[in-house]
Amino acid sequence: MTDSGSRDAEIRDLVASTAMLGRVSGREPWRELLLRLTGGRWPRRSGWPVVPRLATPWQDTVSNERIGWRMRAANLRAHDPDDASVRDEFVFAVDYQLCHRCRIGWVEQPHTLPAYRRRGLAAAGLAALHRENPGYTWHTLGGHIDGSPAFWDTIGADVPGGYRPRRVCEHVTAGG
């Protein structure tokens, strides 16, 4: 199989493997308690959280860009023929937030590396979130929709809420 054919097969396998998901909660119970007791004033976070690279094709971890949000990402293992090493690469990632009280989910900042666009990764990742959270309506904060309205119209056609822009409810934060 050619490099291109091999890469195509790897991408098809990745799209089909959304159930192979690794999770790291990222919760810090003591920090959360102190934040609640001090009205969010202490302890202050210095820097952004470190997002681990898991050995699974898909991973669910803390967002590295939005405090309090999660990130769903697709890892493509790339073998470097020059040094026989393996490196993991996020070929797709999206931040998301859920409100269990309101049964609303938000997605924000979806990104697929240019070489992997239009291959079904974003559709597979968003569909997995929708499947894992039945009964939720899905929205976005809207900051990225202007550049790809056809994608959002297509991907949101059969999804309650249709990924239309909506502010977060009072139970969650916009993630700053």
N, CA and C atoms as a LAMMPS dump frame, in Angstrom:
ITEM: TIMESTEP
0
ITEM: NUMBER OF ATOMS
528
ITEM: BOX BOUNDS ff ff ff
-5.0000000000000000e+02 5.0000000000000000e+02
-5.0000000000000000e+02 5.0000000000000000e+02
-5.0000000000000000e+02 5.0000000000000000e+02
ITEM: ATOMS id mol type element x y z
1 1 1 N 0.851 -1.177 0
2 1 2 C 0 0 0
3 1 3 C 0.897 1.24 0
4 2 1 N 0.516 2.253 -0.748
5 2 2 C 1.308 3.479 -0.81
6 2 3 C 1.172 4.251 0.486
7 3 1 N 2.079 5.24 0.677
8 3 2 C 1.966 6.087 1.86
9 3 3 C 0.604 6.747 1.918
10 4 1 N 0.122 7.244 0.772
11 4 2 C -1.178 7.898 0.714
12 4 3 C -2.29 6.905 1.047
13 5 1 N -2.205 5.708 0.488
14 5 2 C -3.205 4.683 0.765
15 5 3 C -3.179 4.243 2.211
16 6 1 N -1.984 4.136 2.762
17 6 2 C -1.821 3.767 4.162
18 6 3 C -2.42 4.845 5.066
19 7 1 N -2.136 6.097 4.745
20 7 2 C -2.67 7.214 5.542
21 7 3 C -4.192 7.26 5.439
22 8 1 N -4.741 7.012 4.236
23 8 2 C -6.2 6.984 4.072
24 8 3 C -6.816 5.915 4.961
25 9 1 N -6.212 4.733 4.998
26 9 2 C -6.716 3.642 5.83
27 9 3 C -6.63 4.014 7.313
28 10 1 N -5.537 4.648 7.725
29 10 2 C -5.395 5.073 9.12
30 10 3 C -6.485 6.063 9.505
31 11 1 N -6.795 6.98 8.609
32 11 2 C -7.831 7.979 8.895
33 11 3 C -9.197 7.31 8.967
34 12 1 N -9.5 6.393 8.044
35 12 2 C -10.778 5.67 8.088
36 12 3 C -10.895 4.895 9.403
37 13 1 N -9.81 4.255 9.827
38 13 2 C -9.822 3.526 11.097
39 13 3 C -10.059 4.474 12.272
40 14 1 N -9.447 5.636 12.238
41 14 2 C -9.616 6.619 13.303
42 14 3 C -11.062 7.103 13.367
43 15 1 N -11.658 7.396 12.216
44 15 2 C -13.056 7.837 12.162
45 15 3 C -13.968 6.76 12.751
46 16 1 N -13.659 5.504 12.494
47 16 2 C -14.499 4.39 12.948
48 16 3 C -14.248 4.006 14.406
49 17 1 N -13.265 4.609 15.05
50 17 2 C -12.863 4.141 16.384
51 17 3 C -13.22 5.097 17.52
52 18 1 N -14.267 5.887 17.377
53 18 2 C -14.595 6.866 18.421
54 18 3 C -14.894 6.211 19.77
55 19 1 N -15.268 4.929 19.779
56 19 2 C -15.53 4.238 21.04
57 19 3 C -14.238 3.901 21.778
58 20 1 N -13.116 3.948 21.094
59 20 2 C -11.821 3.691 21.738
60 20 3 C -11.322 4.999 22.334
61 21 1 N -11.874 5.325 23.482
62 21 2 C -11.703 6.637 24.089
63 21 3 C -11.016 6.523 25.441
64 22 1 N -9.966 7.291 25.621
65 22 2 C -9.316 7.399 26.918
66 22 3 C -9.769 8.678 27.598
67 23 1 N -9.965 8.619 28.893
68 23 2 C -10.418 9.798 29.644
69 23 3 C -9.475 10.085 30.804
70 24 1 N -9.241 11.352 31.021
71 24 2 C -8.542 11.828 32.212
72 24 3 C -9.398 12.966 32.742
73 25 1 N -9.853 12.847 33.984
74 25 2 C -10.83 13.816 34.492
75 25 3 C -10.24 15.217 34.614
76 26 1 N -9.03 15.314 35.123
77 26 2 C -8.45 16.637 35.314
78 26 3 C -9.028 17.367 36.511
79 27 1 N -9.95 16.735 37.232
80 27 2 C -10.555 17.387 38.391
81 27 3 C -9.542 17.517 39.509
82 28 1 N -9.681 18.607 40.233
83 28 2 C -8.839 18.875 41.395
84 28 3 C -9.78 19.173 42.563
85 29 1 N -10.264 18.126 43.256
86 29 2 C -11.298 18.328 44.28
87 29 3 C -10.937 19.343 45.36
88 30 1 N -9.69 19.315 45.854
89 30 2 C -9.315 20.274 46.895
90 30 3 C -9.323 21.697 46.361
91 31 1 N -8.829 21.864 45.157
92 31 2 C -8.821 23.197 44.543
93 31 3 C -10.25 23.683 44.31
94 32 1 N -11.106 22.794 43.838
95 32 2 C -12.508 23.152 43.594
96 32 3 C -13.203 23.562 44.888
97 33 1 N -12.933 22.828 45.976
98 33 2 C -13.515 23.167 47.27
99 33 3 C -13.04 24.547 47.735
100 34 1 N -11.736 24.804 47.637
101 34 2 C -11.208 26.111 48.049
102 34 3 C -11.783 27.244 47.206
103 35 1 N -11.917 27.01 45.916
104 35 2 C -12.521 28.026 45.05
105 35 3 C -13.958 28.314 45.479
106 36 1 N -14.701 27.262 45.788
107 36 2 C -16.097 27.445 46.209
108 36 3 C -16.162 28.197 47.536
109 37 1 N -15.301 27.828 48.484
110 37 2 C -15.314 28.466 49.803
111 37 3 C -14.881 29.932 49.76
112 38 1 N -14.005 30.274 48.821
113 38 2 C -13.498 31.66 48.745
114 38 3 C -14.189 32.469 47.658
115 39 1 N -15.275 31.948 47.129
116 39 2 C -15.992 32.681 46.079
117 39 3 C -15.182 32.83 44.802
118 40 1 N -14.308 31.873 44.541
119 40 2 C -13.519 31.898 43.311
120 40 3 C -12.256 32.739 43.384
121 41 1 N -11.929 33.264 44.566
122 41 2 C -10.765 34.156 44.692
123 41 3 C -9.449 33.415 44.9
124 42 1 N -9.5 32.184 45.455
125 42 2 C -8.269 31.492 45.78
126 42 3 C -8.496 29.999 45.66
127 43 1 N -7.595 29.212 45.237
128 43 2 C -6.267 29.532 44.72
129 43 3 C -6.314 29.874 43.229
130 44 1 N -5.549 30.835 42.846
131 44 2 C -5.449 31.239 41.438
132 44 3 C -4.573 30.253 40.686
133 45 1 N -4.952 29.971 39.463
134 45 2 C -4.17 29.059 38.621
135 45 3 C -3.07 29.863 37.933
136 46 1 N -1.89 29.305 37.916
137 46 2 C -0.812 29.949 37.167
138 46 3 C -0.554 29.111 35.92
139 47 1 N -0.741 29.698 34.771
140 47 2 C -0.543 28.989 33.515
141 47 3 C -1.739 28.148 33.129
142 48 1 N -1.596 27.476 32.028
143 48 2 C -2.664 26.641 31.483
144 48 3 C -2.455 25.196 31.894
145 49 1 N -3.545 24.435 31.948
146 49 2 C -3.387 23.028 32.315
147 49 3 C -2.59 22.264 31.259
148 50 1 N -1.933 21.223 31.709
149 50 2 C -1.188 20.358 30.807
150 50 3 C -2.14 19.258 30.343
151 51 1 N -2.282 19.115 29.047
152 51 2 C -3.147 18.092 28.482
153 51 3 C -2.294 16.873 28.145
154 52 1 N -2.573 15.737 28.782
155 52 2 C -1.777 14.544 28.485
156 52 3 C -2.104 13.994 27.1
157 53 1 N -1.178 13.266 26.52
158 53 2 C -1.407 12.526 25.278
159 53 3 C -1.645 11.078 25.679
160 54 1 N -2.834 10.583 25.445
161 54 2 C -3.171 9.221 25.827
162 54 3 C -2.868 8.269 24.674
163 55 1 N -2.767 7.003 24.981
164 55 2 C -2.413 6.001 23.975
165 55 3 C -3.615 5.539 23.164
166 56 1 N -4.786 6.095 23.433
167 56 2 C -6.003 5.704 22.712
168 56 3 C -6.186 6.568 21.471
169 57 1 N -6.929 6.068 20.467
170 57 2 C -7.157 6.873 19.265
171 57 3 C -7.902 8.185 19.558
172 58 1 N -8.849 8.144 20.487
173 58 2 C -9.592 9.343 20.874
174 58 3 C -9.37 9.585 22.352
175 59 1 N -9.363 10.849 22.741
176 59 2 C -9.189 11.158 24.149
177 59 3 C -10.102 12.281 24.573
178 60 1 N -10.442 12.258 25.869
179 60 2 C -11.297 13.256 26.487
180 60 3 C -10.563 13.745 27.725
181 61 1 N -10.136 15.007 27.697
182 61 2 C -9.316 15.569 28.771
183 61 3 C -9.763 16.998 29.045
184 62 1 N -9.061 17.655 29.949
185 62 2 C -9.309 19.078 30.166
186 62 3 C -8.925 19.83 28.898
187 63 1 N -9.583 20.939 28.678
188 63 2 C -9.225 21.8 27.558
189 63 3 C -7.953 22.561 27.906
190 64 1 N -7.094 22.723 26.923
191 64 2 C -5.888 23.515 27.176
192 64 3 C -6.118 24.991 26.872
193 65 1 N -7.322 25.356 26.423
194 65 2 C -7.596 26.752 26.09
195 65 3 C -8.752 27.369 26.863
196 66 1 N -9.67 26.555 27.374
197 66 2 C -10.864 27.066 28.049
198 66 3 C -10.957 26.452 29.44
199 67 1 N -10.785 27.258 30.444
200 67 2 C -10.837 26.799 31.831
201 67 3 C -12.241 26.271 32.135
202 68 1 N -12.287 25.068 32.682
203 68 2 C -13.552 24.454 33.053
204 68 3 C -14.202 23.658 31.934
205 69 1 N -13.636 23.682 30.734
206 69 2 C -14.195 22.953 29.602
207 69 3 C -13.403 21.67 29.4
208 70 1 N -13.943 20.79 28.578
209 70 2 C -13.293 19.546 28.204
210 70 3 C -12.826 19.651 26.76
211 71 1 N -11.924 18.763 26.371
212 71 2 C -11.471 18.701 24.983
213 71 3 C -11.605 17.263 24.499
214 72 1 N -12.238 17.09 23.362
215 72 2 C -12.286 15.791 22.684
216 72 3 C -11.316 15.878 21.523
217 73 1 N -10.416 14.928 21.429
218 73 2 C -9.381 14.988 20.396
219 73 3 C -9.155 13.616 19.776
220 74 1 N -8.756 13.631 18.518
221 74 2 C -8.389 12.416 17.796
222 74 3 C -6.874 12.391 17.654
223 75 1 N -6.275 11.287 18.069
224 75 2 C -4.826 11.103 17.986
225 75 3 C -4.508 10.204 16.808
226 76 1 N -3.632 10.649 15.967
227 76 2 C -3.163 9.801 14.874
228 76 3 C -1.705 9.486 15.148
229 77 1 N -1.414 8.229 15.304
230 77 2 C -0.032 7.811 15.564
231 77 3 C 0.722 7.853 14.254
232 78 1 N 1.79 8.596 14.237
233 78 2 C 2.597 8.733 13.024
234 78 3 C 3.957 8.085 13.253
235 79 1 N 4.339 7.228 12.359
236 79 2 C 5.647 6.572 12.44
237 79 3 C 6.632 7.357 11.573
238 80 1 N 7.71 7.785 12.185
239 80 2 C 8.715 8.553 11.463
240 80 3 C 9.741 7.586 10.874
241 81 1 N 9.762 7.434 9.554
242 81 2 C 10.668 6.461 8.947
243 81 3 C 12.149 6.817 9.126
244 82 1 N 12.445 8.097 9.38
245 82 2 C 13.845 8.502 9.517
246 82 3 C 14.476 8.061 10.837
247 83 1 N 13.676 8.045 11.919
248 83 2 C 14.288 7.663 13.19
249 83 3 C 13.534 6.54 13.907
250 84 1 N 12.605 5.894 13.232
251 84 2 C 11.859 4.745 13.761
252 84 3 C 11.079 5.082 15.032
253 85 1 N 10.8 6.344 15.273
254 85 2 C 10.032 6.711 16.454
255 85 3 C 8.552 6.856 16.092
256 86 1 N 7.756 6.921 17.121
257 86 2 C 6.319 7.119 16.949
258 86 3 C 5.97 8.429 17.635
259 87 1 N 5.197 9.247 16.954
260 87 2 C 4.722 10.469 17.602
261 87 3 C 3.211 10.526 17.457
262 88 1 N 2.552 11.045 18.461
263 88 2 C 1.112 11.213 18.407
264 88 3 C 0.823 12.633 17.97
265 89 1 N -0.225 12.774 17.204
266 89 2 C -0.58 14.078 16.671
267 89 3 C -2.088 14.254 16.807
268 90 1 N -2.523 15.366 17.412
269 90 2 C -3.947 15.68 17.428
270 90 3 C -4.312 16.133 16.031
271 91 1 N -5.081 15.341 15.33
272 91 2 C -5.493 15.737 13.975
273 91 3 C -6.851 16.419 14.01
274 92 1 N -7.586 16.238 15.104
275 92 2 C -8.853 16.928 15.324
276 92 3 C -9 17.176 16.81
277 93 1 N -9.543 18.337 17.166
278 93 2 C -9.856 18.631 18.564
279 93 3 C -10.998 19.625 18.615
280 94 1 N -11.827 19.496 19.643
281 94 2 C -12.909 20.446 19.874
282 94 3 C -13.096 20.58 21.381
283 95 1 N -13.323 21.796 21.844
284 95 2 C -13.641 22.03 23.245
285 95 3 C -15.147 21.872 23.41
286 96 1 N -15.554 21.338 24.568
287 96 2 C -16.991 21.224 24.819
288 96 3 C -17.288 21.408 26.29
289 97 1 N -18.53 21.751 26.565
290 97 2 C -19.017 21.983 27.917
291 97 3 C -20.43 21.435 28.002
292 98 1 N -20.779 20.839 29.13
293 98 2 C -22.119 20.309 29.346
294 98 3 C -22.739 20.951 30.57
295 99 1 N -24.037 21.218 30.5
296 99 2 C -24.807 21.594 31.679
297 99 3 C -25.814 20.473 31.888
298 100 1 N -25.61 19.698 32.961
299 100 2 C -26.48 18.555 33.223
300 100 3 C -27.861 19.002 33.704
301 101 1 N -27.948 20.177 34.333
302 101 2 C -29.255 20.692 34.771
303 101 3 C -30.126 21.077 33.588
304 102 1 N -29.55 21.833 32.659
305 102 2 C -30.307 22.334 31.499
306 102 3 C -30.323 21.345 30.333
307 103 1 N -29.456 20.319 30.408
308 103 2 C -29.313 19.324 29.341
309 103 3 C -28.935 19.986 28.018
310 104 1 N -27.916 20.851 28.125
311 104 2 C -27.39 21.565 26.961
312 104 3 C -25.894 21.286 26.877
313 105 1 N -25.41 21.086 25.652
314 105 2 C -23.985 20.964 25.406
315 105 3 C -23.55 22.056 24.446
316 106 1 N -22.342 22.552 24.648
317 106 2 C -21.754 23.547 23.748
318 106 3 C -20.46 22.985 23.189
319 107 1 N -20.195 23.27 21.942
320 107 2 C -18.896 22.956 21.353
321 107 3 C -18.292 24.263 20.871
322 108 1 N -16.978 24.33 20.925
323 108 2 C -16.3 25.569 20.538
324 108 3 C -14.916 25.235 20.02
325 109 1 N -14.455 26.032 19.104
326 109 2 C -13.122 25.955 18.525
327 109 3 C -12.778 24.576 17.944
328 110 1 N -13.646 24.023 17.106
329 110 2 C -13.25 22.768 16.461
330 110 3 C -12.102 23.043 15.504
331 111 1 N -11.151 22.124 15.476
332 111 2 C -10.02 22.319 14.572
333 111 3 C -9.541 20.974 14.05
334 112 1 N -9.426 20.897 12.751
335 112 2 C -8.841 19.738 12.094
336 112 3 C -7.614 20.221 11.346
337 113 1 N -6.507 19.51 11.49
338 113 2 C -5.306 19.897 10.75
339 113 3 C -5.62 19.899 9.257
340 114 1 N -5.084 20.871 8.514
341 114 2 C -5.429 21.02 7.095
342 114 3 C -5.315 19.739 6.26
343 115 1 N -4.311 18.934 6.482
344 115 2 C -4.129 17.723 5.678
345 115 3 C -5.205 16.67 5.944
346 116 1 N -6.011 16.84 7.016
347 116 2 C -7.001 15.834 7.398
348 116 3 C -8.438 16.341 7.279
349 117 1 N -8.62 17.536 6.762
350 117 2 C -9.966 18.095 6.62
351 117 3 C -10.754 17.35 5.549
352 118 1 N -12.077 17.387 5.71
353 118 2 C -13.017 16.747 4.786
354 118 3 C -12.818 15.237 4.722
355 119 1 N -12.442 14.662 5.853
356 119 2 C -12.236 13.213 5.921
357 119 3 C -13.168 12.572 6.954
358 120 1 N -14.017 13.353 7.62
359 120 2 C -14.989 12.809 8.56
360 120 3 C -14.587 12.835 10.021
361 121 1 N -13.418 13.379 10.338
362 121 2 C -12.975 13.398 11.728
363 121 3 C -13.849 14.293 12.604
364 122 1 N -14.134 15.494 12.157
365 122 2 C -14.971 16.407 12.943
366 122 3 C -16.373 15.831 13.105
367 123 1 N -16.933 15.302 12.03
368 123 2 C -18.272 14.71 12.102
369 123 3 C -18.289 13.55 13.091
370 124 1 N -17.257 12.708 13.067
371 124 2 C -17.191 11.56 13.976
372 124 3 C -17.046 12.011 15.427
373 125 1 N -16.193 12.985 15.688
374 125 2 C -15.988 13.472 17.047
375 125 3 C -17.236 14.119 17.623
376 126 1 N -17.904 14.956 16.839
377 126 2 C -19.121 15.613 17.309
378 126 3 C -20.251 14.601 17.48
379 127 1 N -20.364 13.646 16.566
380 127 2 C -21.407 12.613 16.676
381 127 3 C -21.201 11.776 17.937
382 128 1 N -19.956 11.485 18.29
383 128 2 C -19.682 10.708 19.502
384 128 3 C -20.149 11.473 20.747
385 129 1 N -19.874 12.771 20.803
386 129 2 C -20.342 13.579 21.943
387 129 3 C -21.865 13.564 22.021
388 130 1 N -22.517 13.705 20.883
389 130 2 C -23.973 13.696 20.825
390 130 3 C -24.514 12.338 21.288
391 131 1 N -23.922 11.263 20.824
392 131 2 C -24.343 9.902 21.195
393 131 3 C -24.153 9.634 22.693
394 132 1 N -23.055 10.124 23.241
395 132 2 C -22.744 9.89 24.658
396 132 3 C -23.629 10.701 25.602
397 133 1 N -24.321 11.698 25.058
398 133 2 C -25.142 12.59 25.881
399 133 3 C -26.54 12.705 25.285
400 134 1 N -27.289 11.609 25.283
401 134 2 C -28.624 11.636 24.67
402 134 3 C -29.55 12.602 25.408
403 135 1 N -30.427 13.23 24.654
404 135 2 C -31.382 14.151 25.249
405 135 3 C -30.859 15.566 25.429
406 136 1 N -29.62 15.816 25.051
407 136 2 C -29.052 17.163 25.153
408 136 3 C -29.287 17.911 23.849
409 137 1 N -29.469 19.226 23.96
410 137 2 C -29.424 20.064 22.768
411 137 3 C -27.999 20.58 22.657
412 138 1 N -27.557 20.801 21.437
413 138 2 C -26.162 21.181 21.205
414 138 3 C -26.076 22.544 20.541
415 139 1 N -25.194 23.359 21.092
416 139 2 C -25.008 24.725 20.62
417 139 3 C -23.523 25.041 20.533
418 140 1 N -23.241 26.259 20.157
419 140 2 C -21.889 26.783 20.127
420 140 3 C -21.958 28.214 20.636
421 141 1 N -20.835 28.73 21.066
422 141 2 C -20.792 30.144 21.437
423 141 3 C -20.802 31.007 20.19
424 142 1 N -20.435 30.433 19.053
425 142 2 C -20.587 31.091 17.762
426 142 3 C -19.379 31.787 17.197
427 143 1 N -18.271 31.78 17.883
428 143 2 C -17.11 32.52 17.414
429 143 3 C -16.484 31.999 16.138
430 144 1 N -16.773 30.784 15.755
431 144 2 C -16.113 30.171 14.599
432 144 3 C -17.066 29.871 13.443
433 145 1 N -18.336 30.111 13.614
434 145 2 C -19.326 29.701 12.604
435 145 3 C -19.192 30.483 11.304
436 146 1 N -18.819 31.741 11.361
437 146 2 C -18.76 32.561 10.151
438 146 3 C -17.886 31.96 9.059
439 147 1 N -16.832 31.276 9.427
440 147 2 C -15.909 30.727 8.438
441 147 3 C -16.359 29.425 7.809
442 148 1 N -17.394 28.784 8.36
443 148 2 C -17.789 27.477 7.834
444 148 3 C -19.278 27.191 8.033
445 149 1 N -20.157 28.076 7.543
446 149 2 C -21.595 27.844 7.765
447 149 3 C -22.115 26.566 7.115
448 150 1 N -21.581 26.178 5.967
449 150 2 C -22.056 24.953 5.313
450 150 3 C -21.764 23.73 6.179
451 151 1 N -20.582 23.691 6.791
452 151 2 C -20.243 22.581 7.682
453 151 3 C -21.25 22.497 8.819
454 152 1 N -21.517 23.622 9.498
455 152 2 C -22.414 23.612 10.65
456 152 3 C -23.841 23.291 10.249
457 153 1 N -24.274 23.757 9.077
458 153 2 C -25.619 23.407 8.601
459 153 3 C -25.732 21.905 8.367
460 154 1 N -24.704 21.32 7.774
461 154 2 C -24.714 19.887 7.487
462 154 3 C -24.603 19.063 8.762
463 155 1 N -23.644 19.382 9.599
464 155 2 C -23.374 18.588 10.797
465 155 3 C -24.499 18.727 11.823
466 156 1 N -25.19 19.861 11.818
467 156 2 C -26.245 20.097 12.8
468 156 3 C -27.645 19.766 12.325
469 157 1 N -27.777 19.233 11.124
470 157 2 C -29.102 18.998 10.527
471 157 3 C -30.009 18.135 11.406
472 158 1 N -29.521 17.061 11.963
473 158 2 C -30.355 16.158 12.763
474 158 3 C -30.029 16.202 14.248
475 159 1 N -29.377 17.267 14.674
476 159 2 C -28.958 17.395 16.072
477 159 3 C -29.848 18.419 16.765
478 160 1 N -30.491 18.045 17.883
479 160 2 C -31.287 19.043 18.612
480 160 3 C -30.428 20.255 18.963
481 161 1 N -30.91 21.428 18.64
482 161 2 C -30.159 22.671 18.84
483 161 3 C -29.382 23.064 17.603
484 162 1 N -29.027 22.089 16.781
485 162 2 C -28.381 22.335 15.489
486 162 3 C -27.053 23.074 15.562
487 163 1 N -26.405 23.095 16.725
488 163 2 C -25.147 23.825 16.904
489 163 3 C -25.304 25.314 16.591
490 164 1 N -26.484 25.833 16.843
491 164 2 C -26.709 27.267 16.646
492 164 3 C -26.129 28.026 17.83
493 165 1 N -25.674 29.265 17.609
494 165 2 C -25.081 30.044 18.697
495 165 3 C -26.044 30.243 19.868
496 166 1 N -25.521 30.097 21.051
497 166 2 C -26.285 30.317 22.28
498 166 3 C -25.285 30.564 23.404
499 167 1 N -25.573 31.558 24.227
500 167 2 C -24.728 31.81 25.394
501 167 3 C -24.839 30.651 26.368
502 168 1 N -23.808 30.476 27.176
503 168 2 C -23.876 29.443 28.199
504 168 3 C -24.896 29.843 29.25
505 169 1 N -25.468 28.856 29.905
506 169 2 C -26.435 29.128 30.969
507 169 3 C -25.69 29.59 32.224
508 170 1 N -26.438 29.923 33.259
509 170 2 C -25.814 30.441 34.476
510 170 3 C -25.096 29.36 35.271
511 171 1 N -25.267 28.083 34.905
512 171 2 C -24.652 26.983 35.64
513 171 3 C -23.21 26.69 35.203
514 172 1 N -22.81 27.205 34.074
515 172 2 C -21.462 26.932 33.557
516 172 3 C -20.789 28.236 33.153
517 173 1 N -19.503 28.171 32.881
518 173 2 C -18.769 29.369 32.461
519 173 3 C -18.431 29.285 30.985
520 174 1 N -18.18 30.43 30.398
521 174 2 C -17.788 30.479 28.993
522 174 3 C -16.338 30.053 28.814
523 175 1 N -15.635 29.841 29.891
524 175 2 C -14.283 29.311 29.83
525 175 3 C -13.198 30.314 29.535
526 176 1 N -13.555 31.563 29.528
527 176 2 C -12.609 32.647 29.39
528 176 3 C -11.743 32.605 28.244
